[in-house]
Amino acid sequence: MRFCLTKGMIEISVFIRPYEARDYDRVRLICIATSDTKIRSESKRTFILKMYCDYYIESEPKNCFVAVDGGADGAEEQVVGYILCAADCESYAKNFLKNYVPKIKATGRLNGFTARSEVFLYSRYAAFFPAHLHIDVLPAYQRLGIGKMLTDTLLEHLREMKIKGVMLVVGKKNVKGRSFYYKYGFSEVGKAGPGVVFGIDL
Ligand SMILES: CC(C)(COP(=O)(O)OP(=O)(O)OC[C@H]1O[C@@H](n2cnc3c(N)ncnc32)[C@H](O)[C@@H]1OP(=O)(O)O)[C@@H](O)C(=O)NCCC(=O)NCCS
């Protein structure tokens, strides 16, 4: 379905569709562009991509969705945001620990430790929230309702899969992210170091 959104004086047409293999580079680019961490090295870039992007689009592409700017006046369509999801914590943990953590560890021992801690964090909440998500929208497209549309789409998809809950972790200092999740109806269910854990029953 296409939605008409107003961006300043311009009306744009945005639609949500399942992730496709052709979106790979663009989704990775958005992951880096929206990261709140300063990326000063190639190893940091690899760490961010392997932690927050590659597992999802490579291992669970059917649980990922993108927001596409339909292009005005013949301009090309372009992916401007995404929501990525691991639907089942147990299979995520097995696959991520086996295939991604070693690559993350190769970027630094501390990164490897952070990756394993992330898995254990999701596992702690998996009884209530088996799924977890990551969402990012390019700055120029934020606050137009795209994040809500992406989340609606993913949650509907997870309900169809009979998943009982979805969670995420957001930095305490990420006011934008926290406001978004509160407004959407997620509840704060715990704390995790510099992060806050949000969850929603489906
Ligand atoms: C968080 C994020 C995904 C929200 O996406 P979005 O498309 O901008 O969100 P929406 O336009 O659907 O906003 C829905 C509601 O969330 C709240 N919200 C969104 N952005 C907000 C902001 N910057 N400040 C305060 N509230 C905000 C508002 O209540 C908003 O409703 P309103 O505009 O009617 O007031 C987006 O800001 C983003 O990608 N941020 C950078 C990366 C990030 O923080 N990702 C999440 C990390 S866990």
PDBQT file of the ligand as one rigid body, heavy atoms in Angstrom, charges set to zero:
ROOT
HETATM    1  C1  LIG A 301      13.325   6.061  16.036  1.00  0.00    +0.000 C 
HETATM    2  C2  LIG A 301      12.925   6.174  14.560  1.00  0.00    +0.000 C 
HETATM    3  C3  LIG A 301      12.987   4.782  13.923  1.00  0.00    +0.000 C 
HETATM    4  C4  LIG A 301      11.470   6.697  14.492  1.00  0.00    +0.000 C 
HETATM    5  O1  LIG A 301      11.073   6.683  13.129  1.00  0.00    +0.000 OA
HETATM    6  P1  LIG A 301      10.179   7.858  12.521  1.00  0.00    +0.000 P 
HETATM    7  O2  LIG A 301       9.775   7.462  11.141  1.00  0.00    +0.000 OA
HETATM    8  O3  LIG A 301      10.893   9.144  12.675  1.00  0.00    +0.000 OA
HETATM    9  O4  LIG A 301       8.922   7.803  13.532  1.00  0.00    +0.000 OA
HETATM   10  P2  LIG A 301       7.424   8.263  13.241  1.00  0.00    +0.000 P 
HETATM   11  O5  LIG A 301       7.413   9.434  12.339  1.00  0.00    +0.000 OA
HETATM   12  O6  LIG A 301       6.623   7.077  12.841  1.00  0.00    +0.000 OA
HETATM   13  O7  LIG A 301       6.998   8.758  14.718  1.00  0.00    +0.000 OA
HETATM   14  C5  LIG A 301       5.925   8.214  15.442  1.00  0.00    +0.000 C 
HETATM   15  C6  LIG A 301       5.885   8.888  16.797  1.00  0.00    +0.000 C 
HETATM   16  O8  LIG A 301       7.075   8.602  17.547  1.00  0.00    +0.000 OA
HETATM   17  C7  LIG A 301       7.439   9.757  18.331  1.00  0.00    +0.000 C 
HETATM   18  N1  LIG A 301       8.712  10.303  17.821  1.00  0.00    +0.000 N 
HETATM   19  C8  LIG A 301       9.356   9.969  16.677  1.00  0.00    +0.000 A 
HETATM   20  N2  LIG A 301      10.481  10.696  16.546  1.00  0.00    +0.000 NA
HETATM   21  C9  LIG A 301      10.547  11.516  17.615  1.00  0.00    +0.000 A 
HETATM   22  C10 LIG A 301      11.452  12.514  18.014  1.00  0.00    +0.000 A 
HETATM   23  N3  LIG A 301      12.524  12.830  17.279  1.00  0.00    +0.000 N 
HETATM   24  N4  LIG A 301      11.219  13.177  19.169  1.00  0.00    +0.000 NA
HETATM   25  C11 LIG A 301      10.134  12.892  19.926  1.00  0.00    +0.000 A 
HETATM   26  N5  LIG A 301       9.200  11.946  19.577  1.00  0.00    +0.000 NA
HETATM   27  C12 LIG A 301       9.417  11.275  18.444  1.00  0.00    +0.000 A 
HETATM   28  C13 LIG A 301       6.364  10.796  18.104  1.00  0.00    +0.000 C 
HETATM   29  O9  LIG A 301       5.382  10.621  19.118  1.00  0.00    +0.000 OA
HETATM   30  C14 LIG A 301       5.823  10.400  16.738  1.00  0.00    +0.000 C 
HETATM   31  O10 LIG A 301       4.475  10.780  16.544  1.00  0.00    +0.000 OA
HETATM   32  P3  LIG A 301       4.152  12.316  16.102  1.00  0.00    +0.000 P 
HETATM   33  O11 LIG A 301       5.110  12.697  15.006  1.00  0.00    +0.000 OA
HETATM   34  O12 LIG A 301       2.723  12.214  15.667  1.00  0.00    +0.000 OA
HETATM   35  O13 LIG A 301       4.341  13.132  17.332  1.00  0.00    +0.000 OA
HETATM   36  C15 LIG A 301      13.841   7.175  13.781  1.00  0.00    +0.000 C 
HETATM   37  O14 LIG A 301      13.827   8.398  14.467  1.00  0.00    +0.000 OA
HETATM   38  C16 LIG A 301      15.277   6.714  13.627  1.00  0.00    +0.000 C 
HETATM   39  O15 LIG A 301      15.596   5.943  12.723  1.00  0.00    +0.000 OA
HETATM   40  N6  LIG A 301      16.181   7.221  14.497  1.00  0.00    +0.000 N 
HETATM   41  C17 LIG A 301      17.630   6.967  14.379  1.00  0.00    +0.000 C 
HETATM   42  C18 LIG A 301      17.978   5.535  14.650  1.00  0.00    +0.000 C 
HETATM   43  C19 LIG A 301      17.348   5.000  15.916  1.00  0.00    +0.000 C 
HETATM   44  O16 LIG A 301      17.386   5.622  16.964  1.00  0.00    +0.000 OA
HETATM   45  N7  LIG A 301      16.768   3.792  15.801  1.00  0.00    +0.000 N 
HETATM   46  C20 LIG A 301      16.199   3.066  16.929  1.00  0.00    +0.000 C 
HETATM   47  C21 LIG A 301      17.296   2.516  17.714  1.00  0.00    +0.000 C 
HETATM   48  S1  LIG A 301      16.726   1.231  18.774  1.00  0.00    +0.000 SA
ENDROOT
TORSDOF 0
